[in-house]
Amino acid sequence: MAKTKKIISRQLEKMREAKKMSMRRAREKIRNDPVHHAEEKVKDRYRKRNSRRNIQDLSEREQKFEKIGRNAPDAIDNGKKLKKSSRG
């Protein structure tokens, strides 16, 4: 017998909650150990610093995408001309 949408959504919700609790316990475990916590902070800072890219490092197309904003990808993809705003 096929599962109903309601049952499936309940199961998904339970799985999400279990994952959240698992991650909470893992973070708490890391926070309780000062040495491990310091190592994780260093790794996190390094990861964040390396994930940032300057606009000069992007291709011309990506630069346009960043300038108009992430919520308007169709303006580039469909070849629409962009209106210049009075702000700059």
Contact map, one row per residue, 1 for C-alpha under 8 A:
1110000000000000000000000000000000000000000000000000000000000000000000000000000000000000
1111000000000000000000000000000000000000000000000000000000000000000000000000000000000000
1111101100000000000000000000000000000000000000000000000000000000000000000000000000000000
0111111100000000000000000000000000000000000000000000000000000000000000000000000000000000
0011111110000000000000000000000000000000000000000000000000000000000000000000000000000000
0001111111000000000000000000000000000000000000000000000000000000000000000000000000000000
0011111111100000000000000000000000000000000000000000000000000000000000000000000000000000
0011111111110000000000000000000000000000000000000000000000000000000000000000000000000000
0000111111111000000000000000000000000000000000000000000000000000000000000000000000000000
0000011111111100000000000000000000000000000000000000000000000000000000000000000000000000
0000001111111110000000000000000000000000000000000000000000000000000000000000000000000000
0000000111111111000000000000000000000000000000000000000000000000000000000000000000000000
0000000011111111100000000000000000000000000000000000000000000000000000000000000000000000
0000000001111111110000000000000000000000000000000000000000000000000000000000000000000000
0000000000111111111000000000000000000000000000000000000000000000000000000000000000000000
0000000000011111111100000000000000000000000000000000000000000000000000000000000000000000
0000000000001111111110000000000000000000000000000000000000000000000000000000000000000000
0000000000000111111111000000000000000000000000000000000000000000000000000000000000000000
0000000000000011111111100000000000000000000000000000000000000000000000000000000000000000
0000000000000001111111110000000000000000000000000000000000000000000000000000000000000000
0000000000000000111111111000000000000000000000000000000000000000000000000000000000000000
0000000000000000011111111100000000000000000000000000000000000000000000000000000000000000
0000000000000000001111111110000000000000000000000000000000000000000000000000000000000000
0000000000000000000111111111000000000000000000000000000000000000000000000000000000000000
0000000000000000000011111111100000000000000000000000000000000000000000000000000000000000
0000000000000000000001111111110000000000000000000000000000000000000000000000000000000000
0000000000000000000000111111111000000000000000000000000000000000000000000000000000000000
0000000000000000000000011111111100000000000000000000000000000000000000000000000000000000
0000000000000000000000001111111110000000000000000000000000000000000000000000000000000000
0000000000000000000000000111111111011001000000000000000000000000000000000000000000000000
0000000000000000000000000011111111011000000000000000000000000000000000000000000000000000
0000000000000000000000000001111111001000000000000000000000000000000000000000000000000000
0000000000000000000000000000111111111000000000000000000000000000000000000000000000000000
0000000000000000000000000000011111111100000000000000000000000000000000000000000000000000
0000000000000000000000000000000011111110000000000000000000000000000000000000000000000000
0000000000000000000000000000011011111111000000000000000000000000000000000000000000000000
0000000000000000000000000000011111111111100000000000000000000000000000000000000000000000
0000000000000000000000000000000001111111110000000000000000000000000000000000000000000000
0000000000000000000000000000000000111111111000000000000000000000000000000000000000000000
0000000000000000000000000000010000011111111100000000000000000000000000000000000000000000
0000000000000000000000000000000000001111111110000000000000000000000000000000000000000000
0000000000000000000000000000000000000111111111000000000000000000000000000000000000000000
0000000000000000000000000000000000000011111111100000000000000000000000000000000000000000
0000000000000000000000000000000000000001111111110000000000000000000000000000000000000000
0000000000000000000000000000000000000000111111111000000000000000000000000000000000000000
0000000000000000000000000000000000000000011111111100000000000000000000000000000000000000
0000000000000000000000000000000000000000001111111110000000000000000000000000000000000000
0000000000000000000000000000000000000000000111111111000000000000000000000000000000000000
0000000000000000000000000000000000000000000011111111000000000000000000000000000000000000
0000000000000000000000000000000000000000000001111111100000000000000000000000000000000000
0000000000000000000000000000000000000000000000111111100000000000000000000000000000000000
0000000000000000000000000000000000000000000000011111110000000000000000000000000000000000
0000000000000000000000000000000000000000000000000111111011000000000000000000000000000000
0000000000000000000000000000000000000000000000000001111111000000000000000000000000000000
0000000000000000000000000000000000000000000000000000111111000010010000000000000000000000
0000000000000000000000000000000000000000000000000000011111100010000000000000000000000000
0000000000000000000000000000000000000000000000000000111111100000000000000000000000000000
0000000000000000000000000000000000000000000000000000111111111110000000000000000000000000
0000000000000000000000000000000000000000000000000000000111111110000000000000000000000000
0000000000000000000000000000000000000000000000000000000001111111000000000000000000000000
0000000000000000000000000000000000000000000000000000000001111111100000000000000000000000
0000000000000000000000000000000000000000000000000000000001111111110000000000000000000000
0000000000000000000000000000000000000000000000000000001101111111111000000000000000000000
0000000000000000000000000000000000000000000000000000000000011111111100000001000000000000
0000000000000000000000000000000000000000000000000000000000001111111111011001000000000000
0000000000000000000000000000000000000000000000000000001000000111111111000000000000000000
0000000000000000000000000000000000000000000000000000000000000011111110000000000000000000
0000000000000000000000000000000000000000000000000000000000000001111111010000000000000000
0000000000000000000000000000000000000000000000000000000000000000111111111000000000000000
0000000000000000000000000000000000000000000000000000000000000000110111111000000000000000
0000000000000000000000000000000000000000000000000000000000000000000011111000000000000000
0000000000000000000000000000000000000000000000000000000000000000100111111111000000000000
0000000000000000000000000000000000000000000000000000000000000000100011111111100000000000
0000000000000000000000000000000000000000000000000000000000000000000000011111111100000000
0000000000000000000000000000000000000000000000000000000000000000000000011111111111000000
0000000000000000000000000000000000000000000000000000000000000001100000011111111100000000
0000000000000000000000000000000000000000000000000000000000000000000000001111111100000000
0000000000000000000000000000000000000000000000000000000000000000000000000111111100000000
0000000000000000000000000000000000000000000000000000000000000000000000000111111110000000
0000000000000000000000000000000000000000000000000000000000000000000000000111111111000000
0000000000000000000000000000000000000000000000000000000000000000000000000010001111100000
0000000000000000000000000000000000000000000000000000000000000000000000000010000111110000
0000000000000000000000000000000000000000000000000000000000000000000000000000000011111000
0000000000000000000000000000000000000000000000000000000000000000000000000000000001111101
0000000000000000000000000000000000000000000000000000000000000000000000000000000000111111
0000000000000000000000000000000000000000000000000000000000000000000000000000000000011111
0000000000000000000000000000000000000000000000000000000000000000000000000000000000001111
0000000000000000000000000000000000000000000000000000000000000000000000000000000000011111
